[in-house]
Amino acid sequence: MCECWARDGLQSWPSVVATDRKLEVLHAAIAAGIAEVDATSLVPPRYAPQFADAEQVLAGLAATGVRARVLAPNLRGVQRAVELHERLGGFVETVGFPISASEPHNLANVKRTHAEHLPVIAEMITTAHGAGLTVIVAVATAYGCPLIGQVDEKTVFGIAATLADLGVDRLMLSDTTGLADPVRVARYTARARAEFPEVELVAHFHDTRGAGVANTWAAVAAGATCVDACLGGIGGEPATVEQNHAGETGNTCTEDVVVLLERAGIRTGIDVDALLAAGRAAAEVLGHPTRSQVQHTGHGL
């Protein structure tokens, strides 16, 4: 389980959360048994004030031994990840970045066509690997795009194959605005596992249409070995992308996914009661009610 509250969760939150409150929630999640955190985004503070404290957050986590992932949207971000990795004694372990299968979405998100973006990604991968970092790349809008609708499977896997050839360590077929369904998720995950056997598959789903938990289950059943989720189910696609779906409801909820997996006999290594306490702490920090079902009903384990 990778906890995404501090990055994908907070990226579209309307107010900046204080560093000590972020760390309070993250330490509670790690104490519950979360093994990896999507900790922060290395974007210039003028574009994302929420992440102006990136170095402080990472420094505050360094003693925990958790696997730390950071988002780097461009080459300079990867170079900064390398600098932080070295400054913090190798703590920053994984750097990630996206490329959208939908070219219009990629243009809206990073201002590049696929032909322009892939050489940049190649340089980003080389730079990260040269410093000993693991690389995770997200093929965003893999199941559909808010700008153009359906995205062809051939396009999705063409980009994924290029990324595998470039040596990416971990791959995410991302459901950017909640357009996936469990049947396609199972097919895509099984295909990716067969075609890219050396690449770790990460399940990352948004819950826009209420299918996040079902899609996560389909991915795990088909071979994904890492699950991204977010305490309280906040976050999701940032509103800066043109025509972002007005009903965006956030990431798939960590508490609900963990309880499902545990009830199904898939051991996550997480103390569920401690995780629920972390989720309540996250809701208290934000002053916003949780979207977790099991927070309201109890986990029943």
N, C-alpha and C positions, 0 to 999 in steps of 0.2 A: 504494500500500500504506500502510495506517495500522497502526502497531504499538500494540497494546493491552495489552502486558505490564504496564505500570506502573499501569493503572487497572482494566480489566476482568479482567486476569490476577490482580492482587494483592488485589482487593476481598474475596475470601473466603479469602485465605491466612491460616493460623492464627497466624502471628507477624508482628510489624511489621518491615519491612525498613528498614535505615538509609538515610537520604537519600543519602549518598555512594555506596552500593551500587546504589540505583536509578539514579542518574545515570551510574554506570559502565556499566550495561547499556544505557541509553538512548543514551549517546554512541557506544557501539559500533554500535548499530543504525543510528543516523543516519550514522555514518561509512561504513556499508555501502551507504547510498543510500536508507534509509527517508525518505520525504518528509513524513510526518505522524505524530504520536504522540497517542494518547489518554492524556494525561499524568497526570491526577489527578482526584479528585472533591472538589467543594466542599461537603462535608457537615460538620456539627459534629463535632469530634474525639471527643466522648463517644459518638457513634454509630459512628464509623469511625476508630479510632486510626491505621489504616494511612495515612490521608490528612491527618494533622495537619500534615505538612510540605509541604502543597500549594504555598504561596508559595515555599518554598525550592527545590522541584523545578522550578517554572516559571522562577525566577530563574537556576537552574543550566543551563537550556536556552536562555535568551534569546539568547545569542551565536551559537547554531548556525544560526539562520534557519529551523529546521524549522517546519512548520505545526503549531501546538499546539491541541489540543482538550481541553476540560474538561467534566466532567459536573456539572450543576447541578440538583438534584432539585426545587427550588422557586424562587419569586421572589427570596428572599433570596440564594440561590446564584447566580442570574443577576446580581443587583446586585453581588455579590462578584466575579464574573467581570469585570464592567465596571470595577470598581475596580482589579483586577489588570491588566487590559488597559491602563488609563491609567497605572498605576504603572510598568509594564514597557515603556513606549514602544510600545504597540500589539502586543506579542508574542502575547498570548492572542487567537487569531484566530477560534476557533470554540467555541461553547457548545452543549451538547447536553442533552436530557432525554427521558425516556420517557413514553409513555402505553400502557397495555396494551389490546389489542383485546378481551381477556377482562375483563369488568367485575369479576368476583370477584378476578382477579389484580390488577387496578388497586386495588381496595379493600385487598387484602393488602399491596400494595407502597407506595402513597402515601395510603391512607385516604380516597379520593375515588371517587365514581361518575363516569361519563363526563360527565354533565351538570354536575357540580361542577368537574371537572378542566379541561375545555376552555376555559372563560373564564379560568382561571388561566394556562393555556398561552398563550392569546392575549396576555395582559399580559406574560408572559415573552418572547415573540417581539418584541413592540413595544419592550420595554426593551432587549433585546439589539441590535435593529436601530438603535435610537436612538443607540447608542454605536458603531455601525459594525461590530458582530460578525456573523459568519455563524452561522446557526442550523441545527442538525441535530436532527431529532426521530425517535426510534425508536418504531415501532408494535410494541411487544413482544407476545409470544405470537401472532404473526401466523399461525403454522403449527400452533398447538396450545398447550394450557394444562395445566400440571401439576395444576390444581384441577378443571377441568371437561372436559378432553379437547379434542375438536374445536372450532375457532372458525370461525364462518361467514365465508366470503369476502366476503359483502356487508357484514358488520360491519367487517372489516379495511379495505375500500376506502372505506367511508363515513367512517371516521376519517381515512384518508389524504387523502381529498378535502377534508375540513374543514381539515386542516393545510395543504394546498396553497393553499386559499382564504385562509388566515391569513398566507401569505407565507413559509412555511418554505423555506429554501434547499436543504437536503439531507434526504433521506428514507431511513430504514432500515426494511425489513420484517424484523423480527428473529425469529430462530428461537430463542426463549429457552431451551428445554430440549431441543433436538435432535430435534424431531418432524417436521421438513421432509423432503421428498424432491425429487430433481432435477426431476421432471415438474411439480410444483406451483410450485417455485421459478422455473422457466423461464416458466410461465404468469403468475405474479404479477408477475415483473419486466417481462415484455413488456407486460402490461396497465398497470403503473405508468408505464412509459416512454411509452406511447401517451396515457394520460389526464393525466399531469403532465409534459409535455415540458420545462418550465422548471426542474424540480427535479432535482438530481443524485441518483442512486440509489447507495446504499452497501450492499454485500454484507456481512452480519454473521451468521455461523452458529456455533452451538455443536456440539460433536462427540460429544454424549452417546451416540449410537447409531452412531458411526463414519462418518457421512455428510457431515461438515463440508466436506471437500475437494470431494466430488462436487457438493454444493449450491453451493459457491462458484463452481465451474466453470460450473454451469448459470446462475447469476446473471450472471457476466461475459459468457457467450455470448449472453445475452438483453439486454444493454445496461447493466449496472451498471458504473460507471467508477471506483469506489473500493472497495477490499477491506480489511476489517478482519480482523486475525489476531493471534495471540499467540505469542511465542517459547516453544517447548516445549509449547504447547497447554494451559497451566494456566488456572485461573479458571472463568468461566461464571457461571451463576445463583447468587446468594448464598443460603446456607442459611436465611436469616431468613424467606423466603417459605414459608408453611405448605404442607406436603406436597410440598416440592421433591423432585424425583425423586432417590432414593437413589443412583442410578448415574451422576449427573452427572460427566462426565469432563473438562469444560473447553472452552475456545475452540478453534476451528480453528487448526492450527499454522502459524505464519508460514513456517518453513523449507520445509515440505512444499508449501504453496500456491505459494510463489515458484518452487520447482523445477518444479512442474507447469506453471505459466504460461510459464516460460522454455523448457521443452522443447516447448511447444505453439506457440512463436513469438510469444508476447505479451510484449513487453519491459517489464520493471518498472523498469529503471534501477538495479537492485540488484546489487552484487557478491556472488555467491552464497557464495563462500568466506569473505568477511568477515561475511556474515550468519550462516553456521554458527558462526563464532567468537563472534559476539554471543550466539547461542543457547547455546553451551557456557558462556559467562560467566554467563548467566542461571541455568543449572542449578547452577553452582558457587555463586552467591550464595544460592540457596535451599537448597542441600544436598539436592536432589531430582532424581532422574533425569528426563531429558527424555522427552516423548511423541513427539518428532519421529522419523518413520521414516528420513528422509534423514540424520539425524545418525548413525544406526546403519549405514546401508547405503552412504553416499556419494551424491553428487548425480548422478553419471554424465553431466554436461554436457561 
